[in-house]
């Protein structure tokens, strides 16, 4: 067997082994997408209701310090959600690019930006480029829990309630990946605090069955209810962002592993074709040598006679 043929066969074996690994990772990601989707869907109704309740409170209280935008905001916090592991395509890269665009925009507005990072990939990206991070969390992106979101939310709320002169922030932004479908995941940025109140149309005051949405009465006061609900609102926003990011991460990993498996299978076909051509060339060369040797022997015998 020639040296070239041995190289081809060794590459075919290694590529087949790689295809088995990527195929297994694709199947694992496919099973975990469903669980992540269910978790995000289960958290959706509570997220919508608490947002509706806080919006109703905000309409009653116009001068709450957690809702009123600073006259001259000087500092903003950005929470960026990336992944703890690689092999997920452009999932973490897109989130980091969105965070960098938001950072640039805030700096152009004259604000100092403090970055909080979730996920080892984002932490490694910033540390390699020697960019400052206020705080980071690792190991929670694949299966986030409400306790994880509560820890992150408490840290951001503590910084938001501080005075700007003492290092507090005037705004909190969340950069995460929205799960649109199995094939589409979109990195997006949203401002969590201060809340952005939007005008509501009359059609939005009824549910899917045409029933009027409930009106709220607050006791003992709207201000005290808002003090209680706002930290829960921020925590829930973070929790829902973590859940959607987890589903997006698994979907992106599944697509990346499927592409890797398809490429490996295509490479095996090309290498097999090249190995067959090399083997045929060796056989042709061997036949030529045999025929040439036989002709030489025949010519020598004829000469001796």
VENWOPE-V32178 format. One line per field, one symbol per residue. phi: phi as a letter, one per 40 degrees, with the letter a starting at -180 (. if undefined). psi: psi as a letter, one per 20 degrees, with the letter a starting at -180 (. if undefined). burial: b if it has 16 or more other C-alpha atoms within 10 Angstrom, else e. A space follows every 50 residues. Layout:
phi=???
psi=???
burial=???
This chain:
phi=.cccccccccccccccccccccccccccccccccccccccccccdccccc ccccccccccbcbcccbccccbcbabbbcbbbbcbcfbgcdccccccccc cccccccccgbcbbbbbbhccccccccccfccbcaabbgbccbcbccccc cccccccccccccccchcbcabbbbabcccacbbbbcabbccaccccbcb cccccbcccgcccccbbbbcacccccdccddccccccccccccccccccc cccccccccccccccccccccccccccccccccccccccccccccccccc ccccc
psi=prhghhgghghgghhgghhgghgghghghhhiggghgggghhigghgggh ggghhhghhhoikphihpqqgmpipqppopoarhrbkkckghggghghhh ggggghhhjkqpppppppphghghghhhjlqqpgqqpqjjhhmqrhhghh gghhghhghhiqqhhjjrqiqpqpoappogahippppqpqpgqqqopqpp rhhijqahjjqpqqqqppqhqhghhhhhhghhggghggghhgghhghhgh ghgghghghggghghhhggghgghhgggghhgggggghhggggghggghh ghhh.
burial=eeeebeebbebbeebbebbeebbebbeebbebbeebbebbeebeeebeeb bebbbbbbeebeeeebbbbeeeebbbbbbbbbbbeebbbebbbbbbebbe ebbeebeeeebebbbbbbbbbbbeebeeeeeeeeebbeebbbebeeebbb ebbeebbebbeeeeeeebbbbbbbbbbbbeeeeebbbebeebbbbeeeee eeeeeeeeeeeeeeeeeeeeebbeebeebbbbbbbbbbbbbbbbbbbbbb bbbbbbbbbbbeebbebbeebbebbeebbeeeeeeeeeeeeeeeeeeeee eeeee
